[in-house]
Amino acid sequence: MAGRLLNRRVLREQAESAETAAAVAERPDAAVVVKKAKKAAAPRVRKPRAKKAPPRMVARWGVFDGSMKQVAVFDYNQRAAADEKLADLLQKKKSHHFIQIVKELMALPAPEEPVV
């Protein structure tokens, strides 16, 4: 049966202390420099990344044909105009049209110029 594995660091420290003792025994008058053990550095604390704010979206009414092509777009508060456009297309064309909400990225405001 195999023996238990020993800690190599402990073995190394024992070997170094034996070497130091042997050096002192050979030359008692010579000064032996003993290495100081370094303190373990404190673990660095990782800062969590700042979460990005989700992009601002704007809802609009889109009028689509049967092949999912967008025919017209209206602001969300203009539902009546979108319904009128849908009724007009259904009367003129014999194809299928429908209304659906479309979410788009909101345009970023232009940076204001300082007044001089």
URVEN-V22443 format. One record per backbone hydrogen bond with DSSP energy under -0.5 kcal/mol. NH is the residue of the N-H (numbers start at 1). CO is the residue of the C=O. If there is no record, write none. Layout:
nh | co
NH | CO
NH | CO
This chain:
nh | co
8 | 6
11 | 7
12 | 8
13 | 9
14 | 10
15 | 11
16 | 12
17 | 13
18 | 14
19 | 15
20 | 16
21 | 17
22 | 18
23 | 19
24 | 20
25 | 21
26 | 22
27 | 23
30 | 27
33 | 31
34 | 32
46 | 44
58 | 104
60 | 102
61 | 74
62 | 60
62 | 100
63 | 72
64 | 62
64 | 98
65 | 69
66 | 96
68 | 65
71 | 63
71 | 69
72 | 63
74 | 61
76 | 59
78 | 75
82 | 78
83 | 79
84 | 80
85 | 81
86 | 82
87 | 83
88 | 84
89 | 85
90 | 86
91 | 87
92 | 88
93 | 89
98 | 64
100 | 62
102 | 60
104 | 58
104 | 102
106 | 56
